[in-house]
Each structure stands twice: as C-alpha cells, then as structure tokens.
Amino acid sequence: MAIKITHLDNSGFLVEFPDVFLVFDYYIDPAHNVKKALEHHPDKPVIFFVTHIHEDHYNKDIFNLGQSHKRIYVLPDELPSRDVRDDIPADWMHPGDDVTIGDIDVKAFGSTDRGVSYLVTMPDGFTVFHAGDLNNWHWKEESTPSEVHKAAEAFTVIVDRIAAVAPRIDVVFFPVDVRLGSCCAEGAEQFLKTINTGNFIPMHFKGDYDMACAFQNYKIPEEVRQRTAMYCLHKPGQSIEIK
C-alpha cells in the first residue's frame, strides 16, 4: 500500500490512503491541495482532525470543505461548539478518549500546550501520529532550571503513555520549532529515542526550516537513524509517497 503525504502549511498535512483522506490541522492551504484532491476523488471519504484552537492549527473554513463527500471531523473538546453546525458529523476528543470511525481507530493523547495529539490506526495496522503542540517546550537560554525540569517531566509523561500503546508508529508529524533555539529538536529527539518511528516529518518551524531539517545534527543513536526515514516538507504543496 502506498500513501501520499502533502504539506499544507505550518502543521497542516493531507494524508491520502487508497480509501480515505486524512487532513490534519488545516488552517491555510496556499497550494489548494485539499480542494484539488477532493475534486479529483469525489467518492473518497475524508476525516478532518483538529488538535487545538490556536489560529495556526485551526480555521473554521474546514467545515465548508468536502461538503459533497462523506466526511467527519475529529475535534478537541476545547473547540467552541458554536463553531460546529448541528448537521456536521463530529467526534469531540479529550486526552484518553478513543473513537472508531468505520474501521479506523483514533486515540487522543495529551499536549504540553493546548488541546490533544492523535494516534490514528488504519484497518491494516498502519499508524499515523500527529503531535499538535505536544513538545518539550522550553528555552534553556531563558527558562529557569525548574521550568526546564517541569517541561521535560510533563512531556515525558505523555510520550511514555503513547509508547505504552504504540511502541512503533509508521508516520510521525512532530514540532521542531526553531524559535526554541538550541533546544528546537530536543522533544523530537526524545520521541524518536522512545518510540520506534518509521517515517518522521518535522513541522511547526514557521518557514525557517534549515535548522529543523538538519537531521544530521539530531542527537539520536545510530540505530534510531537506521530505522527512521526523515523527510523535510517545508513548502506548501510538497509531497512524498511512502510504501
């Protein structure tokens, strides 16, 4: 089975399986990837995922997409219910929740910022994880030692919970935010060491992708490099195929 992954912007991705589209954290789509894909496959269902309400992860326009398609929305319970019309099919998620959509399983895990992160398991067992704003958020140059410790501890608790359910994940979308300076890849490094990741795609780097995509500088063991393919999708519309 081949899947196609297309970058929308920031943390937004379109993941195309043979039988379904998954759209994660759409807030803008400069290359109109989602619209084109839906028009080209009018009979393919689509699942929209929103991790949290930050404006660079969520846009109410998603509820106007795919109206002629079989569609469902997986939403964090922090999202204002007034944003969602009564006729829109939606599952509301809190960390720890689990929902089955057809024969696709979706588990919500926590975040170290707002909302949730998602683990999606396809019928054949193929797994996709979108971290949302789950990360080890700290600035060693500015944070106190206590703040650094608390951030690392909160992050580790959630990553360990994910690892207990899914010790291996096929595709991972994870923040590598260069605004964190020298700490930008610390969360990603810990995630990759803890969970056997087949394909890793950084996100949330605000257009400054050089440092985020400097995979050769990631502080990870050689066995991690050998088992994980790393891709840098830094322009809207860039895509890869994974088999």
Backbone as CSV, one residue per row, in Angstrom:
resi,resn,N_x,N_y,N_z,CA_x,CA_y,CA_z,C_x,C_y,C_z
1,MET,0.834,-1.189,0.000,0.000,0.000,0.000,0.876,1.250,0.000
2,ALA,0.610,2.181,-0.879,1.327,3.448,-0.914,0.421,4.549,-0.377
3,ILE,0.990,5.430,0.421,0.245,6.602,0.859,0.991,7.850,0.405
4,LYS,0.231,8.910,0.186,0.814,10.174,-0.235,0.600,11.197,0.872
5,ILE,1.667,11.892,1.238,1.610,12.914,2.277,1.967,14.255,1.648
6,THR,1.099,15.237,1.840,1.310,16.556,1.258,1.266,17.610,2.358
7,HIS,2.258,18.498,2.340,2.321,19.583,3.320,1.372,20.701,2.914
8,LEU,0.575,21.176,3.858,-0.321,22.302,3.604,0.364,23.599,4.029
9,ASP,0.593,23.756,5.319,1.352,24.878,5.871,1.480,24.648,7.367
10,ASN,2.563,25.129,7.950,2.818,25.014,9.379,2.729,23.560,9.844
11,SER,1.630,23.177,10.518,1.461,21.794,10.976,0.352,21.076,10.223
12,GLY,-0.042,21.611,9.087,-1.127,21.037,8.300,-0.629,20.036,7.267
13,PHE,-1.308,18.882,7.207,-0.932,17.839,6.248,-2.177,17.150,5.700
14,LEU,-2.071,16.762,4.440,-3.051,15.912,3.781,-2.403,14.547,3.595
15,VAL,-3.053,13.519,4.142,-2.541,12.150,4.020,-3.556,11.350,3.223
16,GLU,-3.131,10.844,2.080,-4.046,10.128,1.182,-3.761,8.632,1.201
17,PHE,-4.742,7.889,1.688,-4.729,6.437,1.607,-5.591,6.011,0.417
18,PRO,-5.499,4.776,-0.005,-6.324,4.348,-1.148,-7.817,4.574,-0.941
19,ASP,-8.289,4.476,0.328,-9.726,4.523,0.571,-10.202,5.723,1.371
20,VAL,-9.282,6.603,1.803,-9.705,7.709,2.656,-8.643,8.803,2.663
21,PHE,-9.099,10.044,2.834,-8.206,11.176,3.079,-8.204,11.497,4.573
22,LEU,-7.027,11.803,5.109,-6.903,12.364,6.448,-6.326,13.769,6.308
23,VAL,-6.972,14.743,6.930,-6.490,16.125,6.880,-6.233,16.578,8.317
24,PHE,-4.977,16.944,8.598,-4.589,17.336,9.950,-4.303,18.838,10.029
25,ASP,-4.871,19.488,11.005,-4.575,20.872,11.382,-4.503,21.835,10.197
26,TYR,-5.548,21.775,9.385,-5.693,22.728,8.274,-5.975,24.114,8.845
27,TYR,-5.142,25.092,8.482,-5.530,26.476,8.765,-5.377,27.365,7.539
28,ILE,-4.412,27.067,6.684,-4.369,27.641,5.340,-3.842,26.564,4.400
29,ASP,-4.136,26.740,3.139,-3.739,25.756,2.125,-3.390,26.521,0.854
30,PRO,-2.232,27.215,0.843,-1.894,28.106,-0.274,-1.899,27.426,-1.632
31,ALA,-1.532,26.155,-1.684,-1.478,25.442,-2.959,-2.792,24.733,-3.289
32,HIS,-3.811,24.909,-2.446,-5.150,24.324,-2.675,-5.094,22.797,-2.808
33,ASN,-4.221,22.184,-2.032,-4.050,20.736,-2.131,-5.306,19.976,-1.750
34,VAL,-5.955,20.393,-0.677,-7.141,19.669,-0.208,-8.273,19.796,-1.216
35,LYS,-8.510,20.998,-1.674,-9.584,21.221,-2.643,-9.365,20.394,-3.910
36,LYS,-8.132,20.401,-4.410,-7.829,19.650,-5.634,-7.999,18.154,-5.417
37,ALA,-7.526,17.665,-4.284,-7.618,16.227,-4.007,-9.070,15.786,-3.899
38,LEU,-9.887,16.572,-3.212,-11.290,16.208,-3.056,-12.032,16.264,-4.386
39,GLU,-11.703,17.248,-5.198,-12.349,17.345,-6.518,-11.952,16.171,-7.409
40,HIS,-10.714,15.721,-7.279,-10.220,14.627,-8.123,-10.765,13.270,-7.683
41,HIS,-11.137,13.171,-6.411,-11.660,11.901,-5.870,-12.995,12.170,-5.174
42,PRO,-14.034,12.422,-5.944,-15.305,12.837,-5.339,-15.971,11.783,-4.471
43,ASP,-15.577,10.536,-4.606,-16.222,9.477,-3.828,-15.400,9.025,-2.619
44,LYS,-14.243,9.624,-2.422,-13.385,9.188,-1.314,-13.746,9.960,-0.043
45,PRO,-14.023,9.267,1.058,-14.348,9.965,2.307,-13.138,10.695,2.871
46,VAL,-13.420,11.653,3.771,-12.355,12.466,4.345,-12.609,12.646,5.838
47,ILE,-11.546,12.525,6.606,-11.599,12.778,8.048,-10.715,13.992,8.334
48,PHE,-11.310,15.016,8.929,-10.580,16.221,9.313,-10.232,16.145,10.803
49,PHE,-8.961,16.394,11.126,-8.507,16.382,12.512,-8.069,17.791,12.911
50,VAL,-8.528,18.220,14.065,-8.060,19.474,14.656,-7.477,19.137,16.023
51,THR,-6.233,19.541,16.273,-5.617,19.223,17.566,-5.952,20.273,18.627
52,HIS,-6.044,21.558,18.230,-6.345,22.605,19.208,-6.716,23.890,18.476
53,ILE,-7.046,24.913,19.265,-7.694,26.094,18.682,-6.719,27.207,18.302
54,HIS,-5.429,27.025,18.450,-4.502,28.071,18.012,-4.743,28.380,16.533
55,GLU,-4.643,29.643,16.176,-5.021,30.068,14.829,-4.100,29.517,13.740
56,ASP,-2.923,29.018,14.107,-2.046,28.412,13.101,-2.260,26.896,13.009
57,HIS,-3.342,26.407,13.620,-3.704,24.991,13.550,-5.172,24.786,13.181
58,TYR,-5.974,25.838,13.267,-7.426,25.687,13.115,-8.014,26.866,12.353
59,ASN,-8.874,26.521,11.415,-9.589,27.514,10.625,-11.017,26.994,10.411
60,LYS,-11.995,27.802,10.758,-13.393,27.370,10.625,-13.774,27.024,9.191
61,ASP,-12.952,27.420,8.241,-13.235,27.097,6.829,-13.268,25.586,6.578
62,ILE,-12.676,24.799,7.467,-12.688,23.355,7.235,-14.105,22.803,7.171
63,PHE,-15.035,23.479,7.808,-16.405,22.968,7.820,-17.132,23.227,6.495
64,ASN,-16.478,23.997,5.619,-17.028,24.229,4.285,-16.338,23.368,3.231
65,LEU,-15.370,22.569,3.659,-14.652,21.707,2.727,-15.318,20.336,2.647
66,GLY,-15.285,19.755,1.461,-15.752,18.385,1.292,-17.229,18.180,1.552
67,GLN,-18.040,19.195,1.283,-19.459,19.074,1.603,-20.161,18.006,0.784
68,SER,-19.631,17.691,-0.381,-20.237,16.638,-1.202,-19.671,15.255,-0.876
69,HIS,-18.699,15.200,0.039,-18.045,13.954,0.416,-18.659,13.398,1.691
70,LYS,-18.467,12.105,1.886,-18.690,11.549,3.204,-17.555,12.057,4.082
71,ARG,-17.859,12.762,5.147,-16.820,13.406,5.944,-17.170,13.337,7.427
72,ILE,-16.147,13.421,8.227,-16.316,13.504,9.673,-15.185,14.345,10.233
73,TYR,-15.452,15.006,11.349,-14.481,15.883,11.984,-14.141,15.336,13.369
74,VAL,-12.854,15.242,13.648,-12.367,14.826,14.957,-11.803,16.075,15.615
75,LEU,-12.448,16.503,16.694,-12.202,17.834,17.236,-11.847,17.780,18.726
76,PRO,-10.989,18.699,19.182,-10.690,18.766,20.619,-11.882,19.361,21.358
77,ASP,-12.109,18.908,22.575,-13.287,19.395,23.275,-13.157,20.845,23.727
78,GLU,-11.976,21.456,23.525,-11.827,22.878,23.827,-12.385,23.764,22.710
79,LEU,-12.684,23.169,21.555,-13.192,23.951,20.427,-14.588,24.468,20.762
80,PRO,-14.883,25.741,20.500,-16.222,26.258,20.803,-17.292,25.504,20.007
81,SER,-18.287,24.982,20.678,-19.334,24.222,19.990,-20.099,25.091,19.010
82,ARG,-20.090,26.408,19.238,-20.803,27.307,18.319,-20.170,27.314,16.929
83,ASP,-18.918,26.862,16.820,-18.253,26.821,15.520,-18.781,25.688,14.640
84,VAL,-19.467,24.715,15.245,-19.825,23.490,14.532,-21.345,23.392,14.404
85,ARG,-21.829,23.437,13.174,-23.274,23.331,12.945,-23.777,21.948,13.372
86,ASP,-25.045,21.887,13.673,-25.643,20.632,14.132,-25.592,19.533,13.073
87,ASP,-25.548,19.927,11.788,-25.563,18.922,10.728,-24.170,18.412,10.372
88,ILE,-23.135,18.888,11.078,-21.765,18.458,10.790,-21.410,17.274,11.687
89,PRO,-21.038,16.132,11.088,-20.690,14.955,11.900,-19.345,15.159,12.598
90,ALA,-19.348,15.066,13.908,-18.124,15.355,14.660,-17.997,14.445,15.867
91,ASP,-16.757,14.084,16.171,-16.402,13.411,17.418,-15.547,14.371,18.227
92,TRP,-15.933,14.570,19.479,-15.240,15.506,20.360,-14.288,14.724,21.255
93,MET,-13.011,15.143,21.273,-11.967,14.347,21.906,-11.292,15.080,23.064
94,HIS,-11.011,14.299,24.091,-10.273,14.724,25.277,-9.126,13.727,25.452
95,PRO,-7.993,14.140,26.034,-6.925,13.154,26.247,-7.442,11.892,26.933
96,GLY,-7.107,10.753,26.337,-7.574,9.468,26.846,-8.762,8.908,26.097
97,ASP,-9.404,9.740,25.281,-10.562,9.268,24.517,-10.122,8.411,23.343
98,ASP,-11.036,7.534,22.921,-10.799,6.608,21.811,-12.089,6.523,21.020
99,VAL,-11.994,6.678,19.697,-13.182,6.594,18.860,-12.869,5.747,17.639
100,THR,-13.868,5.014,17.172,-13.724,4.221,15.951,-14.582,4.849,14.861
101,ILE,-13.937,5.138,13.729,-14.620,5.718,12.575,-14.566,4.680,11.469
102,GLY,-15.681,3.998,11.249,-15.645,2.854,10.350,-14.750,1.798,10.957
103,ASP,-13.651,1.478,10.252,-12.676,0.534,10.809,-11.341,1.215,11.095
104,ILE,-11.383,2.541,11.313,-10.204,3.326,11.679,-10.301,3.700,13.154
105,ASP,-9.232,3.452,13.898,-9.217,3.774,15.329,-8.450,5.068,15.565
106,VAL,-9.021,5.945,16.389,-8.374,7.214,16.735,-8.282,7.320,18.256
107,LYS,-7.058,7.519,18.743,-6.830,7.729,20.165,-6.297,9.145,20.375
108,ALA,-6.823,9.813,21.385,-6.355,11.151,21.733,-5.426,11.067,22.935
109,PHE,-4.267,11.699,22.803,-3.333,11.817,23.910,-3.216,13.294,24.288
110,GLY,-2.481,13.550,25.343,-2.384,14.910,25.838,-1.460,15.786,25.009
111,SER,-1.370,17.037,25.438,-0.468,18.016,24.843,0.206,18.767,25.977
112,THR,1.376,19.307,25.705,2.038,20.158,26.684,1.725,21.628,26.430
113,ASP,0.767,21.873,25.537,0.263,23.227,25.313,-1.255,23.152,25.322
114,ARG,-1.905,23.323,24.191,-3.358,23.268,24.128,-3.813,21.982,23.456
115,GLY,-5.048,21.568,23.767,-5.710,20.513,23.025,-5.136,19.127,23.222
116,VAL,-5.041,18.392,22.113,-4.679,16.982,22.142,-3.679,16.667,21.029
117,SER,-3.177,15.440,21.060,-2.441,14.847,19.940,-3.205,13.591,19.536
118,TYR,-2.977,13.101,18.313,-3.772,11.986,17.793,-2.898,10.841,17.298
119,LEU,-3.314,9.632,17.651,-2.762,8.414,17.057,-3.874,7.762,16.251
120,VAL,-3.640,7.597,14.952,-4.630,7.019,14.037,-4.112,5.660,13.580
121,THR,-4.938,4.648,13.766,-4.576,3.297,13.336,-5.513,2.855,12.230
122,MET,-4.943,2.568,11.066,-5.728,2.163,9.909,-6.119,0.684,10.022
123,PRO,-7.044,0.221,9.177,-7.509,-1.178,9.276,-6.404,-2.221,9.179
124,ASP,-5.353,-1.923,8.419,-4.262,-2.894,8.262,-3.188,-2.744,9.336
125,GLY,-3.422,-1.844,10.304,-2.467,-1.642,11.382,-1.491,-0.503,11.158
126,PHE,-1.495,0.129,9.996,-0.619,1.262,9.708,-1.003,2.417,10.640
127,THR,0.008,3.055,11.245,-0.259,4.083,12.244,0.310,5.440,11.845
128,VAL,-0.449,6.481,12.190,-0.058,7.872,11.946,-0.233,8.639,13.256
129,PHE,0.798,9.385,13.650,0.707,10.213,14.859,0.920,11.670,14.492
130,HIS,-0.013,12.522,14.908,0.132,13.969,14.753,0.203,14.575,16.144
131,ALA,1.311,15.242,16.444,1.571,15.716,17.800,0.814,16.979,18.164
132,GLY,0.266,17.709,17.163,-0.306,19.006,17.508,0.776,19.876,18.120
133,ASP,0.530,20.400,19.333,1.547,21.191,20.032,2.167,20.424,21.199
134,LEU,2.151,19.107,21.110,2.884,18.303,22.085,4.377,18.440,21.810
135,ASN,5.109,18.927,22.790,6.549,19.109,22.609,7.174,19.392,23.972
136,ASN,8.478,19.333,24.027,9.215,19.753,25.223,9.500,21.247,25.070
137,TRP,8.519,22.048,25.467,8.579,23.486,25.226,9.390,24.177,26.328
138,HIS,10.622,24.549,26.031,11.387,25.376,26.941,12.534,26.029,26.171
139,TRP,13.015,27.103,26.745,14.133,27.834,26.185,15.257,27.796,27.230
140,LYS,16.273,26.968,27.016,17.320,26.839,28.030,18.025,28.167,28.275
141,GLU,18.072,29.017,27.252,18.739,30.303,27.402,17.922,31.264,28.261
142,GLU,16.597,31.010,28.399,15.728,31.930,29.127,15.024,31.274,30.309
143,SER,14.713,29.979,30.217,13.968,29.309,31.272,14.851,29.025,32.482
144,THR,14.218,28.982,33.652,14.947,28.603,34.863,15.136,27.091,34.871
145,PRO,16.094,26.573,35.645,16.258,25.116,35.741,14.975,24.408,36.162
146,SER,14.208,25.038,37.047,12.948,24.437,37.485,11.958,24.358,36.333
147,GLU,11.890,25.413,35.522,10.980,25.427,34.377,11.387,24.383,33.341
148,VAL,12.676,24.237,33.125,13.174,23.227,32.184,12.800,21.833,32.675
149,HIS,12.989,21.593,33.970,12.674,20.282,34.541,11.186,19.991,34.431
150,LYS,10.340,20.945,34.755,8.880,20.741,34.696,8.423,20.470,33.276
151,ALA,8.985,21.198,32.313,8.601,20.994,30.910,8.994,19.591,30.450
152,ALA,10.200,19.173,30.794,10.674,17.845,30.393,9.848,16.753,31.045
153,GLU,9.502,16.947,32.309,8.730,15.944,33.039,7.333,15.783,32.446
154,ALA,6.657,16.898,32.161,5.308,16.839,31.583,5.328,16.170,30.216
155,PHE,6.342,16.483,29.429,6.469,15.893,28.100,6.731,14.394,28.194
156,THR,7.612,14.002,29.081,7.970,12.586,29.222,6.772,11.740,29.626
157,VAL,5.944,12.250,30.506,4.753,11.512,30.939,3.869,11.161,29.740
158,ILE,3.647,12.123,28.850,2.771,11.884,27.703,3.426,10.953,26.692
159,VAL,4.712,11.165,26.419,5.411,10.301,25.453,5.413,8.861,25.941
160,ASP,5.613,8.665,27.219,5.603,7.303,27.762,4.217,6.665,27.638
161,ARG,3.170,7.455,27.794,1.813,6.933,27.610,1.593,6.489,26.165
162,ILE,2.100,7.287,25.233,1.974,6.922,23.814,2.748,5.634,23.541
163,ALA,3.975,5.567,24.054,4.824,4.394,23.822,4.211,3.120,24.387
164,ALA,3.472,3.241,25.494,2.846,2.065,26.093,1.764,1.490,25.188
165,VAL,1.126,2.357,24.395,0.068,1.926,23.473,0.646,1.579,22.107
166,ALA,1.632,2.367,21.676,2.177,2.217,20.318,3.704,2.315,20.375
167,PRO,4.400,1.226,20.684,5.870,1.277,20.724,6.495,1.538,19.365
168,ARG,5.715,1.282,18.290,6.177,1.620,16.944,5.071,2.366,16.208
169,ILE,5.441,3.453,15.507,4.487,4.244,14.725,5.076,4.435,13.327
170,ASP,4.238,4.292,12.311,4.733,4.339,10.933,5.049,5.747,10.453
171,VAL,4.178,6.716,10.750,4.401,8.104,10.319,4.167,9.017,11.515
172,VAL,5.133,9.908,11.775,5.030,10.855,12.885,5.223,12.274,12.365
173,PHE,4.267,13.138,12.684,4.386,14.583,12.450,4.661,15.225,13.812
174,PHE,5.773,15.958,13.912,6.175,16.430,15.235,6.802,17.827,15.152
175,PRO,6.517,18.714,16.139,7.072,20.077,16.081,8.584,20.114,16.272
176,VAL,9.228,20.859,15.407,10.631,21.219,15.599,10.687,22.729,15.364
177,ASP,10.370,23.469,16.421,10.161,24.917,16.327,11.478,25.641,16.570
178,VAL,11.999,26.276,15.518,13.327,26.883,15.613,13.355,28.074,16.556
179,ARG,12.199,28.573,16.986,12.185,29.663,17.957,12.744,29.213,19.308
180,LEU,12.822,27.889,19.517,13.399,27.364,20.754,14.922,27.386,20.743
181,GLY,15.488,27.848,19.646,16.941,27.961,19.561,17.620,26.604,19.611
182,SER,18.621,26.474,20.466,19.400,25.243,20.531,18.577,24.057,21.030
183,CYS,17.408,24.328,21.591,16.544,23.252,22.126,15.504,22.789,21.106
184,CYS,15.563,23.295,19.883,14.430,23.119,18.967,14.093,21.659,18.669
185,ALA,15.099,20.786,18.649,14.848,19.389,18.292,14.831,18.459,19.508
186,GLU,14.896,19.024,20.716,15.017,18.185,21.903,13.815,17.255,22.082
187,GLY,12.619,17.792,21.892,11.425,16.962,22.016,11.379,15.870,20.963
188,ALA,11.717,16.230,19.738,11.734,15.248,18.652,12.750,14.153,18.924
189,GLU,13.913,14.534,19.428,14.956,13.545,19.719,14.479,12.538,20.764
190,GLN,13.826,13.042,21.807,13.328,12.140,22.853,12.244,11.225,22.312
191,PHE,11.351,11.779,21.510,10.284,10.970,20.912,10.877,9.850,20.060
192,LEU,11.857,10.184,19.231,12.460,9.205,18.332,13.233,8.127,19.092
193,LYS,13.840,8.488,20.216,14.546,7.506,21.037,13.566,6.569,21.743
194,THR,12.393,7.103,22.097,11.431,6.342,22.899,10.539,5.454,22.050
195,ILE,10.137,5.951,20.885,9.164,5.255,20.041,9.799,4.948,18.692
196,ASN,9.760,3.701,18.307,10.292,3.259,17.019,9.455,3.903,15.910
197,THR,10.047,4.852,15.214,9.333,5.653,14.211,9.801,5.264,12.813
198,GLY,8.850,4.905,11.966,9.206,4.526,10.604,9.561,5.710,9.736
199,ASN,8.735,6.766,9.792,8.919,7.955,8.958,8.642,9.188,9.806
200,PHE,9.596,10.103,9.841,9.499,11.287,10.693,9.449,12.544,9.827
201,ILE,8.457,13.406,10.113,8.286,14.651,9.358,8.155,15.801,10.353
202,PRO,9.145,16.698,10.417,9.049,17.838,11.330,8.019,18.849,10.824
203,MET,7.529,19.655,11.748,6.523,20.656,11.397,6.643,21.836,12.366
204,HIS,5.830,22.861,12.128,5.718,23.987,13.053,7.012,24.796,13.114
205,PHE,7.776,24.846,11.993,9.017,25.602,12.047,8.891,26.988,11.445
206,LYS,7.672,27.431,11.212,7.394,28.820,10.849,8.205,29.297,9.649
207,GLY,8.424,28.405,8.685,9.097,28.791,7.453,10.607,28.747,7.532
208,ASP,11.178,28.732,8.745,12.630,28.681,8.908,13.014,27.220,9.092
209,TYR,13.216,26.550,7.969,13.298,25.094,8.005,14.715,24.537,8.085
210,ASP,15.725,25.346,7.823,17.088,24.816,7.745,17.489,24.089,9.025
211,MET,17.281,24.739,10.171,17.669,24.120,11.438,16.769,22.934,11.763
212,ALA,15.473,23.051,11.478,14.526,21.974,11.769,14.842,20.728,10.957
213,CYS,15.342,20.927,9.769,15.601,19.808,8.867,17.069,19.378,8.851
214,ALA,17.858,19.892,9.778,19.264,19.486,9.873,19.333,18.167,10.636
215,PHE,18.770,17.124,10.027,18.638,15.841,10.713,19.986,15.269,11.146
216,GLN,21.037,15.616,10.400,22.354,15.084,10.740,22.829,15.597,12.094
217,ASN,22.218,16.682,12.574,22.614,17.254,13.864,21.746,16.771,15.022
218,TYR,20.729,15.987,14.731,19.880,15.471,15.809,20.710,14.548,16.698
219,LYS,20.511,14.690,17.994,21.263,13.884,18.966,20.511,12.583,19.232
220,ILE,20.619,11.679,18.276,19.950,10.383,18.380,20.946,9.277,18.052
221,PRO,20.771,8.106,18.652,21.701,7.000,18.392,21.644,6.539,16.944
222,GLU,22.699,5.896,16.522,22.778,5.427,15.142,21.672,4.437,14.817
223,GLU,21.265,3.597,15.783,20.190,2.642,15.496,18.870,3.348,15.215
224,VAL,18.677,4.534,15.805,17.481,5.322,15.505,17.550,5.847,14.081
225,ARG,18.709,6.340,13.678,18.866,6.834,12.297,18.615,5.718,11.284
226,GLN,19.046,4.515,11.624,18.906,3.404,10.692,17.448,2.984,10.515
227,ARG,16.644,3.129,11.552,15.265,2.628,11.476,14.263,3.688,11.046
228,THR,14.685,4.954,10.981,13.754,6.054,10.717,14.135,6.812,9.453
229,ALA,13.195,6.922,8.521,13.363,7.795,7.352,12.868,9.188,7.728
230,MET,13.663,10.208,7.407,13.312,11.577,7.783,13.108,12.419,6.526
231,TYR,12.028,13.176,6.532,11.662,13.977,5.366,11.444,15.426,5.786
232,CYS,11.836,16.345,4.920,11.631,17.765,5.173,10.665,18.327,4.136
233,LEU,9.406,18.490,4.527,8.411,19.120,3.656,8.224,20.546,4.157
234,HIS,8.880,21.486,3.511,8.923,22.839,4.045,8.174,23.857,3.182
235,LYS,7.642,23.430,2.042,6.872,24.328,1.191,5.465,23.775,1.000
236,PRO,4.455,24.640,1.035,3.098,24.166,0.763,3.037,23.467,-0.587
237,GLY,2.450,22.281,-0.604,2.334,21.517,-1.831,3.393,20.450,-2.005
238,GLN,4.481,20.505,-1.223,5.479,19.446,-1.309,4.865,18.137,-0.819
239,SER,5.224,17.049,-1.452,4.641,15.775,-1.076,5.662,14.647,-1.195
240,ILE,5.361,13.557,-0.523,6.158,12.338,-0.622,5.209,11.163,-0.702
241,GLU,5.717,10.060,-1.201,4.970,8.799,-1.191,5.710,7.815,-0.296
242,ILE,4.952,7.124,0.520,5.526,6.126,1.416,4.855,4.791,1.113
243,LYS,5.638,3.755,0.960,5.092,2.435,0.649,5.291,1.503,1.841
